[in-house]
Amino acid sequence: MPYTIAIDARKVNDFGIGTYVRNLIREIAELDHDNNYLVFTGPGHRDAFRRLPENFQIIIQRSPVYSVRELFTLSWDLMRLKVDLYHATHYVLPLIVPCRAVVTIHDIIHLLYPEFLPNRLAFIYAERMIRHSLQRGDRVISVSRNTRADLKSYFQVDGKKIKTIYNGIDEEFRKTLPAEELERWMRHLGLERPYLLFVGNPKPHKNLDNVVKAYAQAVKMHDFPHKLVCVGDRSGLEFKIRQRASQLGIEDRILLLGHVAQEALPAIYQGAAVFLYPTLYEGFGLPVIEAMASGVPVITSNTSALKEIAAGYADLVNPLDLDGMAEAIVRLVSDADHRKSLRKVGQRRSEDFRWRQAAEQTLAVYHQAVTGETD
């Protein structure tokens, strides 16, 4: 007998969770033609889910994410639509869940780094919502073993119902662009090679200020032509970044591209000489795998999930150690053999992360949640 499964896709436009939602739904749609799916998404997001099969229905949900309103409206929708299973793709479950529930928790950065939150109320909200999800969810998906360990340690749970399912990456990152197409993208984006690349939003844990400082230090240690290209929304922070670059005497060597279209990312990665991602904490670290699949050697952090996914396949550094970061940059830009070695092992590592595999494992979790079966 087919089940009715609802998936929360209201964060489809986000970079991290949105990537997860889009790819997971696409792969599930190709794999499961038996069950009926309700995709909860916001007004104006229908285009993100075009060409879904007949067993998928789009339900417009107008309550904002992380709001009091969603705790009640989602409960009502689950009841009136007679849902058998609800998949919360971030850590918030509604107040009343009248069905089986699966929750994906990507990280608990809000709890480990409360100084990055706007106020104490935001911390209390995050802690209570995650605790509620751990208690009420029939199954919990963590996107890394590190997130699973963080949940077990912080909330003192045994972890029996927490299943680690790694994210995948878009297959476009695995396709080598023809030289002429890559050059067209470089001209279109105003990029000149060689360059070092950083991809990330303006959140404090992305550690961009230290990346800029380490880059400036590396330039002093070993003169090299590579500029630093930063991709991602810089709303409210661009002035500070440019001010920092000016203080360090490298303002003409930094290019802030801002937000770019998804289709431009493969070319931006493939054009880079080195990818820098020494962030303070990640629940998974999707850009690291995207860079590896693109054939770019990676420098990333020796902390959180980054160590889990990249140890042995990238140069790992302490994200607070500017000297160590600068030395790693100098080594990669000056050692062609080391770059070649990291490109090779990085591409091999990227093969471990595919959305089809993530969808297959997620469907198995759905089955366990509905039937009560265990592994």
C-alpha positions as CSV (number, residue, x, y, z in Angstrom):
1,M,0.0,0.0,0.0
2,P,1.4,3.4,-1.0
3,Y,2.2,5.9,1.7
4,T,1.8,9.7,1.6
5,I,5.1,11.3,2.4
6,A,5.5,15.1,2.9
7,I,8.9,16.8,2.5
8,D,9.6,20.3,3.7
9,A,11.2,22.1,0.8
10,R,10.6,25.7,2.0
11,K,14.4,26.4,2.2
12,V,14.9,25.4,-1.5
13,N,16.6,28.7,-2.4
14,D,19.2,28.4,0.4
15,F,22.7,27.5,-0.7
16,G,23.3,24.6,1.8
17,I,20.0,23.2,2.7
18,G,18.5,24.2,-0.6
19,T,21.1,22.1,-2.4
20,Y,20.2,19.2,-0.2
21,V,16.5,19.6,-0.8
22,R,16.6,20.0,-4.6
23,N,18.9,17.1,-5.2
24,L,17.3,14.7,-2.7
25,I,13.8,15.3,-4.2
26,R,15.1,14.9,-7.7
27,E,16.7,11.6,-7.0
28,I,13.8,10.3,-4.9
29,A,11.5,11.2,-7.8
30,E,13.5,9.0,-10.1
31,L,13.7,6.1,-7.6
32,D,10.2,5.9,-6.0
33,H,7.1,5.7,-8.3
34,D,5.0,3.9,-5.7
35,N,4.5,6.3,-2.8
36,N,2.7,9.7,-3.0
37,Y,4.8,12.8,-2.2
38,L,3.7,16.2,-1.0
39,V,6.4,18.9,-1.5
40,F,5.9,21.8,0.9
41,T,7.4,24.9,-0.5
42,G,6.9,28.7,-0.4
43,P,5.2,31.0,-2.9
44,G,7.3,31.5,-6.0
45,H,9.3,28.3,-5.6
46,R,7.3,26.1,-8.0
47,D,10.0,26.5,-10.7
48,A,12.5,24.7,-8.5
49,F,10.4,21.5,-8.9
50,R,9.5,21.4,-12.5
51,R,9.1,18.0,-14.3
52,L,8.4,16.0,-11.2
53,P,6.4,12.8,-11.9
54,E,2.7,12.4,-11.2
55,N,3.1,10.9,-7.7
56,F,4.5,14.3,-6.6
57,Q,2.3,17.3,-5.7
58,I,3.5,20.8,-4.8
59,I,1.8,22.3,-1.7
60,I,2.3,26.0,-1.1
61,Q,3.2,26.7,2.5
62,R,3.2,30.3,3.4
63,S,4.5,30.2,7.0
64,P,8.1,31.4,7.2
65,V,10.9,29.1,8.3
66,Y,12.0,29.4,11.9
67,S,8.7,31.1,12.9
68,V,6.1,30.5,15.6
69,R,3.5,30.4,12.8
70,E,5.1,27.3,11.2
71,L,4.8,25.3,14.4
72,F,1.0,25.5,14.0
73,T,0.3,25.7,10.3
74,L,2.5,22.7,9.5
75,S,0.7,20.6,12.1
76,W,-2.6,21.5,10.5
77,D,-1.4,20.7,7.0
78,L,-0.1,17.3,8.1
79,M,-3.4,16.5,9.7
80,R,-5.7,17.7,6.9
81,L,-3.6,16.0,4.2
82,K,-3.5,12.7,6.1
83,V,0.2,12.4,5.8
84,D,1.8,9.1,6.8
85,L,5.4,10.4,7.1
86,Y,6.9,13.9,7.3
87,H,10.5,14.7,6.5
88,A,11.7,17.9,8.1
89,T,14.8,18.8,6.1
90,H,16.1,21.1,8.7
91,Y,15.9,20.7,12.5
92,V,12.4,22.1,13.2
93,L,9.4,19.8,13.7
94,P,5.9,21.4,14.1
95,L,4.3,21.5,17.5
96,I,2.1,18.5,16.8
97,V,3.2,15.8,14.4
98,P,0.2,13.5,13.7
99,C,2.3,11.0,11.7
100,R,5.7,9.4,11.6
101,A,8.6,11.8,11.3
102,V,12.1,11.9,9.9
103,V,14.3,14.9,10.7
104,T,17.6,15.9,8.9
105,I,20.0,17.8,11.2
106,H,22.9,19.3,9.3
107,D,24.8,20.7,12.2
108,I,24.5,22.3,15.6
109,I,26.7,25.3,15.0
110,H,24.1,27.6,16.7
111,L,24.7,25.7,19.9
112,L,28.4,25.3,19.7
113,Y,29.1,28.9,18.6
114,P,26.2,30.9,20.3
115,E,28.3,34.1,19.8
116,F,27.4,34.0,16.1
117,L,23.6,34.2,16.9
118,P,21.9,37.6,17.0
119,N,20.5,37.2,20.5
120,R,20.0,34.8,23.4
121,L,16.4,34.0,22.3
122,A,17.8,32.5,19.0
123,F,20.0,30.2,21.0
124,I,17.1,29.0,23.2
125,Y,14.9,28.5,20.1
126,A,17.6,26.4,18.3
127,E,18.3,24.3,21.4
128,R,14.6,23.5,22.1
129,M,13.7,22.8,18.5
130,I,16.6,20.4,18.1
131,R,15.9,18.7,21.4
132,H,12.2,18.4,20.3
133,S,13.2,16.8,17.0
134,L,15.5,14.3,18.6
135,Q,12.8,13.3,21.0
136,R,9.8,13.3,18.6
137,G,11.5,12.2,15.4
138,D,11.2,8.5,14.6
139,R,14.4,8.6,12.7
140,V,17.1,11.4,12.5
141,I,19.4,11.9,9.6
142,S,22.8,13.5,10.2
143,V,24.9,14.5,7.2
144,S,28.2,13.5,8.8
145,R,29.5,11.3,11.6
146,N,30.7,14.5,13.2
147,T,27.2,15.9,13.4
148,R,26.0,12.6,14.8
149,A,28.7,12.8,17.5
150,D,27.9,16.4,18.3
151,L,24.2,15.5,18.8
152,K,25.0,12.6,21.0
153,S,27.5,14.6,23.1
154,Y,25.5,17.8,23.4
155,F,22.1,16.3,24.1
156,Q,23.3,13.1,25.8
157,V,21.3,10.8,23.6
158,D,22.4,7.2,22.6
159,G,22.2,7.9,18.9
160,K,20.4,4.6,18.0
161,K,17.9,6.4,15.8
162,I,20.4,8.7,14.2
163,K,21.6,7.6,10.7
164,T,24.5,9.3,8.9
165,I,23.8,9.8,5.3
166,Y,26.4,11.9,3.4
167,N,25.4,14.6,0.9
168,G,26.2,14.2,-2.7
169,I,27.3,16.8,-5.3
170,D,25.8,17.9,-8.6
171,E,27.2,15.8,-11.4
172,E,28.1,19.0,-13.3
173,F,31.1,19.4,-11.1
174,R,32.5,16.1,-12.3
175,K,32.4,17.2,-16.0
176,T,35.6,18.8,-17.4
177,L,34.7,21.8,-19.4
178,P,36.2,22.2,-22.9
179,A,39.1,24.8,-22.8
180,E,37.2,27.3,-25.0
181,E,34.0,27.1,-22.8
182,L,36.1,27.6,-19.6
183,E,37.8,30.6,-21.2
184,R,34.4,32.1,-22.1
185,W,33.3,31.8,-18.5
186,M,36.5,33.4,-17.3
187,R,35.9,36.4,-19.6
188,H,32.3,36.6,-18.7
189,L,33.1,36.7,-14.9
190,G,36.1,38.9,-15.3
191,L,38.5,36.3,-13.9
192,E,42.2,36.0,-14.7
193,R,44.1,32.9,-13.9
194,P,45.9,31.9,-11.8
195,Y,43.7,32.5,-8.8
196,L,43.0,31.1,-5.3
197,L,39.3,30.5,-4.6
198,F,37.1,30.8,-1.5
199,V,33.3,30.0,-1.7
200,G,31.1,30.8,1.3
201,N,28.4,33.0,2.7
202,P,29.2,35.9,5.1
203,K,28.5,34.1,8.3
204,P,31.3,34.5,10.9
205,H,32.2,30.8,11.1
206,K,33.3,30.9,7.4
207,N,36.4,32.6,8.7
208,L,36.9,34.8,5.7
209,D,38.8,37.5,7.7
210,N,41.5,34.9,8.6
211,V,41.6,33.7,5.0
212,V,42.4,37.2,3.9
213,K,45.0,37.6,6.6
214,A,46.7,34.3,5.8
215,Y,46.6,35.1,2.1
216,A,48.4,38.4,2.7
217,Q,51.0,36.7,4.8
218,A,51.6,34.1,2.1
219,V,52.2,36.8,-0.4
220,K,54.9,38.3,1.8
221,M,56.5,34.8,2.3
222,H,56.6,33.9,-1.4
223,D,55.8,36.2,-4.2
224,F,53.2,34.6,-6.5
225,P,50.8,36.0,-9.1
226,H,47.6,34.3,-7.8
227,K,44.8,36.7,-6.8
228,L,42.2,35.7,-4.2
229,V,38.7,35.3,-5.6
230,C,35.8,35.2,-3.1
231,V,32.4,33.9,-4.2
232,G,29.3,34.3,-2.1
233,D,26.9,37.0,-0.8
234,R,28.8,39.7,1.1
235,S,25.8,41.8,2.2
236,G,26.9,44.2,4.9
237,L,30.4,42.9,5.0
238,E,32.0,43.9,1.8
239,F,33.3,47.2,3.2
240,K,35.0,45.4,6.1
241,I,36.6,42.9,3.8
242,R,37.9,45.6,1.5
243,Q,39.1,47.6,4.5
244,R,41.0,44.6,5.8
245,A,42.6,44.1,2.4
246,S,43.6,47.7,2.2
247,Q,45.2,47.5,5.7
248,L,47.2,44.5,4.5
249,G,48.2,46.1,1.2
250,I,46.5,43.6,-1.0
251,E,43.3,45.5,-2.0
252,D,44.3,45.1,-5.7
253,R,44.7,41.3,-5.3
254,I,41.2,40.4,-4.0
255,L,38.2,40.0,-6.2
256,L,34.7,39.8,-4.5
257,L,32.4,38.2,-7.0
258,G,29.4,38.1,-4.7
259,H,26.5,35.8,-5.4
260,V,26.9,33.9,-8.7
261,A,24.5,31.7,-10.7
262,Q,24.7,28.0,-9.9
263,E,25.6,27.2,-13.5
264,A,28.8,29.4,-13.2
265,L,30.2,27.5,-10.3
266,P,31.8,24.5,-12.2
267,A,33.8,26.9,-14.3
268,I,34.8,29.0,-11.3
269,Y,36.1,25.9,-9.5
270,Q,37.8,24.5,-12.6
271,G,39.6,27.8,-13.3
272,A,41.1,27.9,-9.8
273,A,44.6,26.8,-8.9
274,V,43.8,26.1,-5.2
275,F,40.6,26.1,-3.2
276,L,40.7,27.6,0.3
277,Y,38.1,26.5,2.9
278,P,39.6,26.8,6.4
279,T,36.2,27.4,8.1
280,L,35.7,27.1,11.9
281,Y,33.0,24.5,11.7
282,E,31.0,22.6,9.1
283,G,28.3,20.0,9.4
284,F,29.4,18.6,6.1
285,G,31.4,21.0,3.9
286,L,29.9,20.6,0.4
287,P,32.2,23.2,-1.3
288,V,35.2,21.0,-0.4
289,I,33.8,18.0,-2.3
290,E,32.7,20.2,-5.2
291,A,36.3,21.5,-5.5
292,M,37.7,18.0,-5.3
293,A,35.4,16.8,-8.0
294,S,36.4,19.8,-10.1
295,G,40.0,18.7,-9.9
296,V,41.1,21.5,-7.6
297,P,43.6,20.9,-4.8
298,V,42.1,21.9,-1.4
299,I,43.2,23.5,1.8
300,T,40.7,23.1,4.5
301,S,40.3,22.8,8.3
302,N,41.4,20.0,10.6
303,T,38.2,20.4,12.6
304,S,34.5,19.2,12.5
305,A,33.2,17.3,9.5
306,L,36.0,18.8,7.3
307,K,38.5,16.5,8.8
308,E,36.1,13.6,8.4
309,I,35.6,14.1,4.7
310,A,39.0,15.5,3.7
311,A,41.8,13.9,5.8
312,G,44.2,12.3,3.5
313,Y,42.7,14.0,0.4
314,A,43.5,17.7,1.1
315,D,46.0,19.8,3.2
316,L,44.4,20.3,6.6
317,V,45.2,23.3,8.7
318,N,44.2,24.8,12.0
319,P,41.7,27.6,11.0
320,L,43.0,29.9,13.7
321,D,46.7,29.4,12.8
322,L,47.5,32.1,10.3
323,D,51.1,30.9,9.9
324,G,50.0,27.4,9.2
325,M,47.5,28.6,6.6
326,A,50.0,30.8,4.9
327,E,52.6,28.0,4.7
328,A,50.0,25.7,3.2
329,I,49.1,28.3,0.5
330,V,52.8,28.8,-0.3
331,R,53.4,25.1,-0.5
332,L,50.6,24.5,-3.0
333,V,51.2,27.5,-5.3
334,S,54.9,26.6,-5.5
335,D,54.8,22.8,-5.7
336,A,53.3,21.5,-8.9
337,D,53.8,17.8,-7.9
338,H,51.9,18.3,-4.7
339,R,49.1,20.1,-6.5
340,K,48.9,17.2,-9.0
341,S,48.8,14.6,-6.1
342,L,46.0,16.4,-4.3
343,R,44.0,16.8,-7.5
344,K,44.2,13.0,-8.1
345,V,43.3,11.9,-4.6
346,G,40.7,14.6,-4.2
347,Q,38.8,13.5,-7.4
348,R,38.9,9.9,-6.1
349,R,37.5,11.0,-2.8
350,S,34.7,12.9,-4.5
351,E,33.3,9.7,-6.0
352,D,32.2,8.7,-2.5
353,F,29.5,11.4,-2.5
354,R,26.6,11.0,-4.8
355,W,23.0,12.1,-4.5
356,R,21.6,8.9,-5.8
357,Q,23.2,7.0,-3.0
358,A,22.0,9.6,-0.5
359,A,18.4,9.2,-1.9
360,E,18.5,5.4,-1.7
361,Q,19.6,5.5,1.9
362,T,17.0,8.2,2.7
363,L,14.3,6.0,1.3
364,A,15.5,3.1,3.5
365,V,15.1,5.5,6.5
366,Y,11.6,6.4,5.4
367,H,10.7,2.7,5.3
368,Q,12.2,2.1,8.8
369,A,10.3,5.1,10.2
370,V,7.0,4.0,8.8
371,T,7.3,0.3,9.6
372,G,9.3,0.5,12.7
373,E,11.9,-1.9,11.3
374,T,15.6,-1.5,12.2
375,D,18.8,-2.0,10.2
